[in-house]
């Protein structure tokens, strides 16, 4: 059995060293959910929307080989086996990103190309630096990532109509604040799990931050109600209820034993319901 485990482990390491595809499911969902929402709300179809999708995927996928190449250049003293694969994959993703970018150059107004390109480049550089320093789990970085990734809705609106529709700004902010609350709830759960294993009191910092984020969502829901945006208010209230229930369950030792994969699936389901309600509310 031990030998089989070693073989499986080695096979996984080998696969990870030669295949550079997005492995962070949460980040992938935060990137593509806004694209789908914006594409539906745009009520129009242009081929440049497909280029937005491929450009977003290529930019996200290129991060991992770029991190390997940065570590090879600045951290590692000897050549690592995965570096060769990283070079090939990075070249492939760069080609896809370039081709997609050429389509977007023809579809977007010139006033949007520079700020969007600068934003993507700046966030990519930040993500690589944080990963090289092994600080990719920093809460502030993850929150910044939530706002950066959900801005894919803006790119989709530009591709669909050549401009940023007014509803797109609301879609971006509403998706970003929901993702921020989810990040804080996950960090609170991780602290509770660590405390459970060590028989020590759980730190309350992330729990309090998560609770404050839910208050922020409640304020947003009240504003939506004041402006007679009932579906948006409902979306926010659904998110609040889901995260509040999660925080409540974090006080239960048995509930904390739930596999993180199952926790992630529940979070994805909640985010999907939230996104659907936003589409109805912004339609």
C-alpha positions as CSV (number, residue, x, y, z in Angstrom):
1,X,0.0,0.0,0.0
2,X,2.8,2.4,0.9
3,X,4.5,1.6,-2.4
4,X,1.3,2.4,-4.3
5,X,1.0,5.7,-2.5
6,X,4.5,6.6,-3.5
7,X,3.8,5.8,-7.1
8,X,0.6,7.8,-7.1
9,X,2.4,10.7,-5.4
10,X,5.2,10.6,-8.0
11,X,2.7,10.4,-10.8
12,X,0.9,13.5,-9.5
13,X,4.2,15.4,-9.1
14,X,5.2,14.4,-12.7
15,X,1.9,15.5,-14.0
16,X,2.1,18.8,-12.2
17,X,5.6,19.4,-13.5
18,X,4.6,18.9,-17.2
19,X,1.0,20.2,-17.3
20,X,0.3,23.8,-16.5
21,X,-3.4,24.3,-16.4
22,X,-5.4,26.4,-13.9
23,X,-5.6,24.4,-10.6
24,X,-7.2,27.1,-8.4
25,X,-10.9,26.4,-8.8
26,X,-12.0,29.4,-6.7
27,X,-9.9,31.8,-8.9
28,X,-11.2,30.1,-12.0
29,X,-14.8,30.5,-10.9
30,X,-14.2,34.2,-10.0
31,X,-12.8,34.8,-13.4
32,X,-15.4,33.0,-15.6
33,X,-18.6,33.7,-13.6
34,X,-18.5,37.4,-14.4
35,X,-17.8,36.6,-18.1
36,X,-20.9,34.5,-18.3
37,X,-23.0,37.0,-16.4
38,X,-21.9,39.9,-18.6
39,X,-22.3,38.0,-21.8
40,X,-26.0,37.2,-20.9
41,X,-26.7,40.8,-19.7
42,X,-25.2,42.2,-22.9
43,X,-28.0,40.6,-24.9
44,X,-25.7,40.5,-27.9
45,X,-23.1,38.2,-29.4
46,X,-19.8,39.1,-31.1
47,X,-16.8,36.9,-31.8
48,X,-14.7,39.2,-29.7
49,X,-16.5,37.8,-26.6
50,X,-15.0,34.4,-27.4
51,X,-11.6,36.2,-27.6
52,X,-12.2,37.6,-24.1
53,X,-12.8,34.1,-22.8
54,X,-9.7,32.7,-24.4
55,X,-7.6,35.7,-23.3
56,X,-8.8,35.3,-19.7
57,X,-8.1,31.6,-19.7
58,X,-4.6,32.1,-21.2
59,X,-3.7,34.9,-18.8
60,X,-4.8,32.8,-15.8
61,X,-3.1,29.6,-17.1
62,X,0.2,31.4,-17.9
63,X,0.6,32.4,-14.2
64,X,1.9,29.0,-13.0
65,X,4.6,28.6,-15.7
66,X,5.6,32.2,-15.1
67,X,6.0,31.5,-11.4
68,X,8.3,28.5,-12.2
69,X,10.4,30.6,-14.5
70,X,10.6,33.4,-12.0
71,X,11.7,31.0,-9.3
72,X,14.3,29.5,-11.7
73,X,15.7,32.9,-12.3
74,X,15.6,34.5,-8.8
75,X,15.4,31.6,-6.3
76,X,16.7,28.3,-7.5
77,X,20.4,27.8,-7.8
78,X,20.1,24.7,-10.0
79,X,18.1,23.8,-13.1
80,X,14.7,22.2,-12.1
81,X,13.1,19.6,-14.3
82,X,9.8,21.4,-14.5
83,X,11.4,24.5,-15.9
84,X,11.7,23.1,-19.4
85,X,8.0,22.2,-19.4
86,X,7.2,25.7,-18.0
87,X,9.0,27.3,-20.9
88,X,7.0,25.4,-23.5
89,X,3.6,25.9,-21.7
90,X,4.4,29.6,-21.2
91,X,5.1,30.0,-24.9
92,X,1.9,28.3,-25.8
93,X,-0.3,30.4,-23.5
94,X,1.5,33.5,-24.8
95,X,0.6,32.7,-28.3
96,X,-3.0,32.1,-27.4
97,X,-3.0,35.4,-25.4
98,X,-1.4,37.3,-28.3
99,X,-3.9,36.0,-30.8
100,X,-6.8,36.8,-28.5
101,X,-5.4,40.2,-27.8
102,X,-5.2,41.0,-31.5
103,X,-9.0,40.3,-31.8
104,X,-9.7,42.5,-28.8
105,X,-7.5,45.3,-30.2
106,X,-9.8,45.5,-33.2
107,X,-13.0,45.3,-31.1
108,X,-12.2,47.6,-28.1
109,X,-12.0,51.4,-28.2
110,X,-8.5,52.8,-27.9
111,X,-9.3,54.5,-24.6
112,X,-10.0,51.1,-23.0
113,X,-7.1,49.1,-24.3
114,X,-4.3,50.8,-22.4
115,X,-5.9,50.8,-18.9
116,X,-7.2,47.3,-19.3
117,X,-3.8,46.0,-20.5
118,X,-2.0,47.9,-17.8
119,X,-4.3,46.4,-15.2
120,X,-3.7,42.9,-16.4
121,X,0.1,43.4,-16.5
122,X,0.2,44.9,-13.1
123,X,-1.9,42.2,-11.5
124,X,0.0,39.4,-13.2
125,X,3.3,40.9,-11.9
126,X,1.9,41.1,-8.4
127,X,0.6,37.5,-8.5
128,X,3.9,36.2,-9.7
129,X,5.8,38.1,-7.0
130,X,3.4,36.9,-4.2
131,X,3.7,33.3,-5.4
132,X,7.5,33.4,-5.6
133,X,7.6,34.7,-2.0
134,X,5.0,32.0,-1.0
135,X,2.6,34.7,0.1
136,X,-0.2,33.8,-2.3
137,X,-2.5,32.9,0.7
138,X,-2.3,36.5,2.0
139,X,-5.8,37.7,2.7
140,X,-5.2,41.1,1.3
141,X,-3.8,39.6,-1.9
142,X,-6.7,37.3,-2.2
143,X,-9.2,40.1,-1.8
144,X,-7.3,42.2,-4.4
145,X,-7.5,39.1,-6.6
146,X,-11.2,38.9,-6.2
147,X,-11.6,42.5,-7.5
148,X,-9.1,41.9,-10.3
149,X,-10.6,38.6,-11.5
150,X,-14.2,39.8,-11.4
151,X,-13.3,42.7,-13.5
152,X,-13.5,40.2,-16.4
153,X,-17.1,41.4,-16.6
154,X,-15.8,44.8,-17.8
155,X,-13.8,43.1,-20.6
156,X,-16.8,41.1,-21.7
157,X,-19.0,44.3,-21.9
158,X,-16.3,46.0,-24.0
159,X,-16.2,43.0,-26.3
160,X,-20.0,42.7,-26.6
161,X,-20.8,46.3,-27.3
162,X,-17.6,48.3,-27.5
163,X,-18.4,50.2,-24.3
164,X,-18.8,49.6,-20.6
165,X,-22.5,49.3,-19.9
166,X,-23.7,51.1,-16.7
167,X,-25.0,47.8,-15.3
168,X,-21.5,46.3,-15.7
169,X,-20.0,48.4,-12.9
170,X,-22.7,47.2,-10.5
171,X,-22.2,43.6,-11.6
172,X,-18.4,43.9,-11.0
173,X,-18.8,45.5,-7.5
174,X,-21.5,43.1,-6.4
175,X,-19.6,40.0,-7.5
176,X,-16.4,41.4,-5.9
177,X,-17.9,42.1,-2.5
178,X,-19.6,38.6,-2.4
179,X,-16.2,37.0,-3.3
180,X,-14.5,39.0,-0.5
181,X,-17.0,37.8,2.0
182,X,-16.5,34.2,0.9
183,X,-12.7,34.6,1.2
184,X,-13.0,35.8,4.8
185,X,-15.4,33.0,5.7
186,X,-13.0,30.4,4.3
187,X,-10.1,31.9,6.3
188,X,-12.3,31.8,9.4
189,X,-13.0,28.1,8.7
190,X,-9.3,27.3,8.3
191,X,-8.5,29.0,11.6
192,X,-11.2,27.0,13.3
193,X,-9.9,23.7,11.8
194,X,-6.3,24.5,12.9
195,X,-7.6,25.2,16.4
196,X,-9.6,22.0,16.5
197,X,-6.5,19.9,15.7
198,X,-4.3,21.7,18.3
199,X,-7.0,21.9,21.0
200,X,-6.3,25.6,21.2
201,X,-8.8,28.5,21.1
202,X,-9.5,29.6,17.5
203,X,-8.3,33.0,16.5
204,X,-11.2,35.4,16.0
205,X,-9.7,37.9,13.6
206,X,-11.0,36.4,10.4
207,X,-14.3,35.5,12.0
208,X,-14.8,39.2,13.0
209,X,-13.7,40.3,9.5
210,X,-16.2,37.9,7.9
211,X,-19.0,39.2,10.2
212,X,-18.1,42.8,9.2
213,X,-18.2,41.8,5.5
214,X,-21.7,40.4,6.1
215,X,-22.8,43.7,7.6
216,X,-21.4,45.3,4.4
217,X,-23.6,43.0,2.3
218,X,-26.6,43.8,4.5
219,X,-26.0,47.5,3.9
220,X,-25.8,46.9,0.1
221,X,-29.1,44.9,0.4
222,X,-30.8,47.8,2.2
223,X,-29.6,50.2,-0.6
224,X,-30.9,47.8,-3.2
225,X,-34.3,47.7,-1.5
226,X,-34.4,51.5,-1.3
227,X,-33.8,51.7,-5.0
228,X,-36.5,49.0,-5.6
229,X,-34.0,46.4,-6.8
230,X,-35.6,43.4,-5.2
231,X,-33.8,40.7,-7.0
232,X,-30.4,42.2,-6.2
233,X,-31.4,42.5,-2.6
234,X,-32.5,38.9,-2.6
235,X,-29.2,37.9,-4.1
236,X,-27.3,39.7,-1.3
237,X,-29.6,38.2,1.4
238,X,-29.0,34.7,0.0
239,X,-25.3,35.3,0.2
240,X,-25.6,36.6,3.8
241,X,-27.7,33.6,4.9
242,X,-25.3,31.1,3.3
243,X,-22.1,32.7,4.9
244,X,-23.8,33.3,8.2
245,X,-24.8,29.6,8.3
246,X,-21.2,28.6,7.5
247,X,-19.9,30.8,10.3
248,X,-22.4,29.3,12.7
249,X,-21.4,25.8,11.7
250,X,-17.8,26.6,12.3
251,X,-18.5,26.4,16.1
252,X,-19.4,22.7,15.6
253,X,-16.5,20.3,15.7
254,X,-18.2,17.7,13.6
255,X,-19.1,20.3,10.9
256,X,-15.5,21.3,10.8
257,X,-14.5,17.8,9.7
258,X,-16.3,18.3,6.4
259,X,-13.8,17.8,3.6
260,X,-12.6,21.1,2.0
261,X,-13.7,19.8,-1.4
262,X,-17.3,19.6,-0.2
263,X,-17.0,23.1,1.4
264,X,-15.8,24.4,-2.0
265,X,-18.7,22.7,-3.8
266,X,-21.2,24.4,-1.5
267,X,-19.4,27.7,-1.9
268,X,-19.6,27.3,-5.7
269,X,-23.3,26.5,-5.5
270,X,-24.0,29.6,-3.4
271,X,-22.0,31.8,-5.8
272,X,-23.9,30.3,-8.8
273,X,-27.3,31.1,-7.2
274,X,-26.0,34.6,-6.3
275,X,-24.9,35.2,-9.9
276,X,-28.2,34.0,-11.3
277,X,-30.2,36.3,-9.1
278,X,-27.9,39.2,-10.1
279,X,-28.6,38.5,-13.8
280,X,-32.3,38.7,-13.1
281,X,-31.9,41.8,-11.0
282,X,-29.8,43.6,-13.6
283,X,-31.7,42.4,-16.7
